[in-house]
Amino acid sequence: MCGIIGAAAERDVVPILIEGLKRLEYRGYDSAGLAVIDYPSHTLERLRVIGKVEVLEKSLKQTSLCSPIGIAHTRWATHGKPSQENAHPHISRDTIAVVHNGIVENYAPLRSLLEQRGYEFTSETDTEVIAHLIHYYSQQGMKLTQAVQTSLQELRGSYAIAVISMLEPNSVVAARRGSPLVIGVGIGENFVASDVAALIPVTQRVIFLEEGDLVTLQRDNYQILDFSGTPVTRPIHVSQLQADAVERGTYRHYMKKEIFEQPRALAETLGNRIHNGKVLEASFGHHAQHLFDKVESVQIIACGTSYHAGLVARYWLESIAKIPCTVEVASEFRYRQPLPNPKALVVTISQSGETADTLAALLEAKRLGFGPSLSICNVPESSLVRASDMVLMTHAGPEIGVASTKAFTTQLLALLLLCVVLGRRHGLSAAQEAEIVHAMETLPGAIEKALGLDKQLQVLAERFADKHHTLFLGRGIHYPIAMEGALKLKEISYIHAEAYPAGELKHGPLALIDNDMPVIAVAPNDALQEKLKSNLQEVHARGGQLFVFANHRAVLPASEFLEIIELGEVNEIISPIVYAVPLQLLAYYVALIKGTDVDKPRNLAKSVTVE
Ligand code: M6R
């Protein structure tokens, strides 16, 4: 769950490493560091700090580090607390420096072995064993590539690494097993990083390394070896990612930018996947028609916000497509020993496509003998995409804020597209399909309108900022939206928030209601509104402060305990997508008042690539 980058060039690579790290901070940000072979002193120099890349950047200003070769790292702590000693790169005997993303499972026996060989450990990390192992083999006369290869054979776990050595000061060696790694091919300079976004400022020509690959790169060439050590050629892709697509522009935070990008992101996700009132099945890939024909049920697997998207989809799949659907958190699914159903379509949902639990759950479903797999993902070429039979990309563009916003709403749209193509096979008529397609077409406009509540929500946020808890209520398809609203609020404002299906209120949570516990209700004008109204009366009667997101003011009689946030008329099919937006904005403004780090909330990372 860390970000790594390495560079070999003719020019000074320090600014390139720093810019790359900034673009990788979504993978972790509790400490950062870099190591370079300093020019002209020809010494291995390292700088590490606790905190974000900007702290590292400031510290660099006190140095004169300058080098054509280096590696760098931004960390999300797994082994060992966030501290300077545990920050990467890790160095062995002033000779070898390593940055690492992932986990070495057998680091404890390796550490004992290396201690017996006389190596001294200065950190609590699993990474340090890699540095010492490579040093050990280098001392046996191996070239750096071979020393890395041999060391990796001793490691168990999943990781990506980048290494530099004083013994071969012109090379960076990098390898991947289970964690992503991309080569950036420049003109007279080469790079390696966890992700394309880190390389975009220097090159758009990228090579996605495959599982088990190792690359040795110098500024003017590179050689890739596959898992067996055989030289291989991997295709160069020209990335479509724009450098400014991951810049904040005039927005104070990525999260706000990403919330406001939703109309465009949704329009792009819908793109040319519909025509004349129909969803084009080819959008799911060449084999989709044949694979969907066999499907009798759907198993959705995901984590966090993506899981909430799956929960919404269950309502659509059962009510519109008339197909049974179960939804499960990936970390539970993978260890539950579920009974396989070869006619169940396995749908994994993930913004990053690198979430370790989701990927492992998909592999487990395949191993057990579930049916075909479809991944709904925002990152092309990600591990999840590559492991799935079919893919439906969300075209949200890079999502940098840790709190997922535009990825969520585009996932929902993608799931609605899926619902239509499966529904066709279970009695969805052409007229019903046309109605859904029309609703999807109106979505960008409906979201624009919801964004118009921005100022009102900014003011409303003040009512939450001093609270310690908030309860979210919803019914039916809007219950998962209430869950998503609660997740947004807790992850960026650190206010404890919980969501309940409103009907559950009197079975326990009602005891919590007093005037210090604001209650947010997601209450559009759907079939369940009348029932929800009674639940809200229960809160009202006990002096709870109610904030109701509804189509119209008429939902409840006005009172000093009640505030209605009106969204106006919203098409029922797309209503969950629209109602997600004001909850994102509310969470954003509460966090802003509380002064938290909105884009990088404490203890979290954007991409959870460890179990
Ligand atoms: O990349 P993924 O969609 O697989 O990530 C899953 C969760 O880690 C993610 O949605 C997380 O819950 C978000 N930070 C919530 O905003």
Residues whose N, C-alpha, C, O or C-beta is under 5 A from the ligand:
A	BS01	M6R	C303 G304 T305 S306 I349 S350 Q351 S352 G353 T355 V402 A403 S404 K606 V608
